[in-house]
Amino acid sequence: MKRFGVKKIVVLISLLTALLIVLYTIIAAVQIVQYGKVDNKTKCDVAIVLGAATWGEEVSPVYRERINHGIWLYENGYVDYLILTGGVGEGNEKSDAFVAKQYAVENGVPEQAILIEERSTITEENLEYAKAIMDEHSLDTAIIVSDPLHMKRAMLMASDYGIDACSSPTPTSMYRSAKTQIPFLAREVFFYIGYSIVRVFR
């Protein structure tokens, strides 16, 4: 009887733990979706455009729309500079940031208004190395640019690296349909929860 009672307690604790994990995951997903709907841009020194893939000399559609929003922010006087981010992807000879710069220049942004970060491979490095560039050029405030579902994690990381930032998700994200949004959201929930846990121990 005692053994049965202990088993029941273990099962109950396991079920409650699983329920809490599911509940936390749902809450995180809702928060990520809602956060991505908020654009609180204001006048800043620079827009940090978070990297995505490039294909040889061409930016991917996802990165293109992020860059387009960065260009819009520059053209409309919200920022004086762009920091384009991304290292050399597999199979490429040039960094994602270099290709992104070419695209921005072709679309009217003066070359002197573009700074590039060419070492990163993940979002956290995008922001870490962008912060170093900001410090080097005495830039104090930033607008973070990415896809809406990416913004909550990106802003948390920006805060952790001491970036005085506001959020401005691209309104022309390539993740528009449920078919593309659901996998992206699932990925973001996984990485957001993982980062939230890891940062506690740093």
C-alpha positions as CSV (number, residue, x, y, z in Angstrom):
1,M,0.0,0.0,0.0
2,K,2.8,2.4,0.9
3,R,4.6,1.6,-2.4
4,F,1.3,2.2,-4.3
5,G,0.9,5.6,-2.5
6,V,4.4,6.7,-3.4
7,K,3.8,5.7,-7.0
8,K,0.6,7.8,-7.1
9,I,2.5,10.8,-5.7
10,V,5.3,10.4,-8.3
11,V,2.7,10.1,-11.1
12,L,0.8,13.1,-9.8
13,I,4.0,15.2,-9.6
14,S,5.0,14.1,-13.1
15,L,1.6,15.1,-14.5
16,L,1.6,18.5,-12.7
17,T,5.1,19.1,-14.0
18,A,4.1,18.2,-17.5
19,L,1.1,20.4,-17.2
20,L,3.1,23.4,-16.0
21,I,5.6,22.9,-18.9
22,V,2.8,22.8,-21.4
23,L,1.2,25.9,-19.8
24,Y,4.5,27.8,-19.8
25,T,5.1,26.9,-23.4
26,I,1.6,28.2,-24.4
27,I,2.1,31.4,-22.5
28,A,5.6,31.9,-24.1
29,A,4.1,31.3,-27.6
30,V,1.3,33.9,-27.0
31,Q,3.8,36.4,-25.7
32,I,6.0,36.0,-28.7
33,V,3.1,36.5,-31.1
34,Q,1.8,39.5,-29.3
35,Y,5.3,41.1,-28.9
36,G,5.8,40.8,-32.6
37,K,2.8,43.0,-33.3
38,V,4.3,45.9,-31.4
39,D,6.4,48.6,-33.2
40,N,7.7,51.1,-30.7
41,K,10.3,52.7,-33.0
42,T,11.6,56.1,-32.2
43,K,14.5,58.2,-33.3
44,C,17.7,56.3,-32.7
45,D,21.3,56.4,-33.8
46,V,21.3,53.1,-35.7
47,A,19.1,50.2,-36.9
48,I,20.6,46.8,-36.3
49,V,19.3,44.5,-39.0
50,L,19.5,40.9,-37.8
51,G,21.0,38.5,-40.3
52,A,19.4,35.8,-42.4
53,A,20.8,33.7,-45.2
54,T,22.4,34.9,-48.4
55,W,22.8,32.9,-51.6
56,G,26.1,33.8,-53.2
57,E,25.6,37.5,-54.2
58,E,21.9,37.5,-53.4
59,V,20.2,38.1,-50.1
60,S,17.5,35.6,-49.2
61,P,13.8,36.8,-49.3
62,V,13.7,36.8,-45.5
63,Y,16.9,38.9,-45.2
64,R,15.8,41.1,-48.1
65,E,12.6,42.2,-46.2
66,R,14.5,42.9,-43.0
67,I,17.0,45.0,-45.0
68,N,14.1,46.8,-46.8
69,H,12.7,47.8,-43.4
70,G,16.1,49.0,-42.3
71,I,16.3,51.1,-45.5
72,W,12.8,52.5,-44.8
73,L,13.9,53.5,-41.3
74,Y,17.0,55.3,-42.7
75,E,15.1,57.0,-45.4
76,N,12.4,58.3,-43.0
77,G,14.9,59.7,-40.6
78,Y,14.5,57.3,-37.7
79,V,18.2,56.3,-37.9
80,D,21.5,57.7,-39.2
81,Y,23.2,54.4,-39.7
82,L,22.5,50.8,-40.4
83,I,24.4,47.9,-38.9
84,L,24.0,44.9,-41.2
85,T,24.9,41.6,-39.6
86,G,26.0,38.1,-40.6
87,G,29.1,36.1,-41.1
88,V,30.1,33.8,-44.0
89,G,27.5,31.1,-44.6
90,E,28.3,27.6,-45.7
91,G,29.2,27.6,-49.4
92,N,29.5,31.4,-49.6
93,E,32.7,33.4,-50.3
94,K,31.4,36.7,-48.9
95,S,29.7,37.4,-45.6
96,D,26.0,37.8,-45.4
97,A,26.6,41.4,-44.1
98,F,28.7,42.3,-47.1
99,V,26.1,41.0,-49.5
100,A,23.4,42.9,-47.5
101,K,25.5,46.1,-47.8
102,Q,25.7,45.7,-51.5
103,Y,21.9,45.4,-51.6
104,A,21.3,48.4,-49.4
105,V,23.7,50.6,-51.5
106,E,21.9,49.5,-54.7
107,N,18.7,50.6,-53.1
108,G,19.9,54.1,-52.2
109,V,21.6,54.0,-48.9
110,P,24.9,55.8,-48.9
111,E,27.9,53.5,-48.3
112,Q,29.1,55.7,-45.4
113,A,25.8,55.2,-43.6
114,I,26.3,51.4,-43.5
115,L,28.3,49.5,-40.9
116,I,28.7,45.7,-41.2
117,E,29.3,42.9,-38.7
118,E,30.8,39.9,-40.4
119,R,31.6,37.4,-37.6
120,S,28.2,36.2,-36.3
121,T,26.5,32.9,-37.0
122,I,23.5,33.2,-34.6
123,T,21.2,36.0,-33.3
124,E,23.1,36.4,-30.0
125,E,26.3,37.0,-31.8
126,N,24.5,39.4,-34.2
127,L,23.8,41.6,-31.2
128,E,27.0,41.0,-29.3
129,Y,29.2,42.1,-32.2
130,A,26.8,44.9,-33.2
131,K,27.1,46.3,-29.7
132,A,30.9,46.4,-30.2
133,I,30.4,48.3,-33.4
134,M,28.1,50.7,-31.7
135,D,30.7,51.4,-29.0
136,E,33.4,51.8,-31.5
137,H,31.4,54.5,-33.4
138,S,29.9,56.1,-30.3
139,L,26.4,55.1,-31.2
140,D,24.1,55.0,-28.1
141,T,20.7,53.9,-29.2
142,A,19.4,51.3,-31.7
143,I,16.3,50.0,-33.4
144,I,16.3,46.2,-33.6
145,V,14.9,45.0,-37.0
146,S,13.8,41.4,-37.7
147,D,10.8,39.3,-38.4
148,P,7.9,39.8,-35.9
149,L,8.1,36.3,-34.3
150,H,11.9,36.9,-33.8
151,M,11.5,40.1,-31.9
152,K,10.9,39.1,-28.3
153,R,14.0,36.9,-28.1
154,A,16.1,39.4,-30.0
155,M,15.1,42.3,-27.6
156,L,15.8,40.1,-24.6
157,M,19.3,39.5,-25.9
158,A,19.8,43.1,-26.9
159,S,19.0,44.1,-23.3
160,D,21.4,41.5,-21.9
161,Y,24.2,43.0,-24.1
162,G,23.5,46.5,-22.8
163,I,21.9,47.9,-26.0
164,D,19.5,50.7,-25.4
165,A,17.0,49.5,-28.0
166,C,13.5,49.7,-29.3
167,S,11.7,47.1,-31.4
168,S,10.6,47.5,-35.0
169,P,9.6,44.3,-36.7
170,T,9.5,44.3,-40.5
171,P,5.9,44.7,-41.8
172,T,6.7,42.7,-44.9
173,S,7.9,39.5,-43.3
174,M,8.0,36.5,-45.5
175,Y,6.5,34.4,-42.7
176,R,2.9,35.2,-43.6
177,S,0.9,32.0,-43.9
178,A,0.2,29.5,-41.2
179,K,2.4,27.0,-43.0
180,T,5.4,29.2,-42.6
181,Q,4.5,30.9,-39.3
182,I,3.8,27.8,-37.2
183,P,7.3,26.2,-37.7
184,F,9.0,29.5,-37.1
185,L,6.9,30.1,-34.0
186,A,7.7,26.6,-32.7
187,R,11.4,27.2,-33.2
188,E,11.3,30.6,-31.5
189,V,9.4,29.2,-28.5
190,F,12.1,26.5,-28.1
191,F,15.0,29.0,-28.4
192,Y,13.3,31.7,-26.3
193,I,12.7,29.3,-23.4
194,G,16.2,27.8,-23.7
195,Y,17.8,31.2,-23.7
196,S,15.6,32.4,-20.8
197,I,16.9,29.4,-18.7
198,V,20.5,29.7,-19.8
199,R,20.8,33.4,-19.1
200,V,19.8,32.8,-15.4
201,F,23.1,31.0,-14.9
202,R,25.4,33.5,-16.5
